[in-house]
Amino acid sequence: MKKNTENTQGLMAETMGAIYENGLTTVSGGNLSVRAEGGVWITPSGIDKGALAPGDMVFAREGPAGGGPQGFAGKHPPSMELRLHRAIYAAAPGLGAAIHVHAPSLMAASLLRGLPRTELMPHIAGVTGRLGLVPFATPGSEALGAGVAEAMGGGAETALLENHGAVAGGRDLGHAYYRLEALNLLVRALSLARALGGPCGPPEPRPQLWEARPCAGQAEVGVAAAGDFRGELSELGRYAGRLYARRLSLSNPDMFCLSHRAGRGLLSGAAGLPLHRLARGGGGWAYADEEGAASHHQRVHLAIYRKNPAINSVITGMAPGAAAFALAGKAFSTEIIPESWMVLGNVGLLEYGDYGDAGMAADALGGFTGGLIFKNGPYICAGETAARAYDRAEVLEYSARAIAEAMGAGEIRAPGAEAMAALRAAFG
């Protein structure tokens, strides 16, 4: 029992740390909880959310949904939103954890008092589940708890709280976190996509493309016992950290893949391990070949390696700028920003369904094409090294954001044919 309690407290501290690092909440805002026998584990009130330790967590014993004299165990008082969390568990018995955040993009969406169209990105919709909208009520009040309970009890899994923020429930903390980060990315991308002419229509859902499953043929590789792969694993760990720190990918292991060629197979994150844990280093990598590929992402990467001998590292990810172009269905012209052209070369635009054919990405990459964007879907960047693939992913995202923001402010002026001719003469 003591071990389970320590594990719960540790996971709560880790998750809140990831939420804060991801920019989804402030030092004083946001809270999370875990359902437990005899009560609820919840984050404390008034303690820095970017520096919580396991021992800071509070156990609130069972009692009426509105609070009362049931008592708490811990060195701090519980979050002021304890009523909200208790109301969620009472209304939705299948949920094991809940998270409430005040991310700027989610708060912006809550100010509009409408729900974003998750069907525009089917894989995002598959993560967030059904959305709900909760009428405004005073934070910490019984009325707010009742509104969230009505939404969650009615089948919503993620909800916007009018003029307040968002809340998500899940089977565990990781599940709830993935829902909030996915919704946050969609809202940010939709805002940028409007500057590009608005999102295009929803594609046919293909959820199987986004599922990572443990596979008996996939062997986990420890850093200490990596042998010939030690250098590659060290480099992968470095760029996993940067992918997470720069928000170039969601943390959900179903939604990204960072890999490196390894003989006839590849090295990538082990199935089920989130990016924020890979980013901390110390392991979590696996070797996979055609028989041991645990996800469609890995199969796409393997096809790219087979087709393109010069490519040794590939990234599949989701980031707001690239997702804006994916939503708008617009081609990404690197020639608008010549230095982006120098790093990325061309960026191809493929249909959403093309990601279902591993050969499509393999055929489209290589030569002078260093990146791909799939309509309503992810981006892919590749390179001769992990550093090169990462550099392209970072430049793709930063350039996409710059172009979308510029288009929202006025008319873009490109360098022109003569300037590009001079650039090609100087840099090949």
C-alpha positions, 0 to 999 in steps of 0.5 A: 500500500505504501509503495502504491501511494509513493508511486501515485504521488511521484506520478502526480508530481511528474505530470504536473511538472510536464504540464507546467513545462509544456506551458499549459498552466501557471505557477499558481493555476492548474490542478490534478487528481487521482481517484483512490480507495477511500478518497482522492489524491489532489495537488495542493493549493498555493504551491509552485506548480513548476516545483511540486514534490511527491510529498506535497500531494494531499489526500482528501478523504471521502465525503460529500461532493461539496466538501465538509469535515471529512479531513485531509492528509498532507502538509498543505491544504488541497486545491480550491478545485477539490469540489470539481474533481470530486464531482467528476468522479461522482459523475463518471465512475470510469475515470481514474484521473482528472486535470484542470489547466489554464493554457493561454490557447485553451483559455482563448477558446473558452472565451469564444464559448464554442467548441473547436472542430476536432474532426478536422484532425481525426487523430486529435479527435481520437485522443481528446474524445468527446468535447463538452462546454461548461457554463461559467461559474465561480472557480472553486464553487459547487456550481462549477463542480455541478457544471463539469459533472453534468458535462462529464456525466453526459459523456464528455471526456474533455471540456472547456470551462467558459472564461476559465480554461479546460479540464480532462478526465482519463483512465490515468494521469497520462491519458488525461494529459494527452487529451489536454495537450492534443486539444491545446495544439489543435486550438493553436493550429486552428488560430494560425490556419485562419490566417492561411485561408481557413481549415479545409474539410475533415478527411476520412478518419484513419485511427489505426495510423496513430496507434502504437502497440507493444510488440514481442519482436521489438527489443528494448535497448538499454543505454549501458548495454547498447554496444554499437548503438551507444553513440546513436542513442546518446544523440537521440536522447539529446534531440528528444529533449529538444523536441519536447523543450521546443514543443515540436511534438506532442508527448503522447507516444502514439503521436510522434516517432523519432528514429535512427537507422540501425542495421536493417532496422531502426532505433526509436522510443519504446512503445508506450513511453511518452516524449517527456520521459524520453527527454529525461534520458537514461533509456526507453529506446527500442530496436525494431525491424519489419517484424518488430515494428510496433506502430505505423510510424515505425513502418513509415520510417523503415520504408524511408530508410530502405528507399533513401540510403542517405537518410539515417534519421527521421522525425514524425511529429505535430507542432502548431505551425506545421499543423496550421498548414496541414489544416489549411491544406496549403503548400509550404514555400521555403523560398519565402525565407531563403535560409529556411530553403537552405536548411530544408530544401523543398517541403512536400504536401501530401494528402492525409490518406497518403500517410497510410501508404508507407511508400508515399513518404519514402518516395517523396523524401530525399534529394532536395526535399527534407520535409513533408506535411500531410493535410490534416495530419503530421509533418515528417523531417529527415536527414543524414544525422539526427542533428540534421533531421532535428534542425529541419523539424525546428526550421520547418516549425519556426518558418511555418509560424512566421509565414502564418503570422505574417499572412495574418498581418499583411501581404508577404513579399518574397525575395523574387526569382533573381534573388533565388538564382543568386542564392542557388549560385552561392549555395548550390 
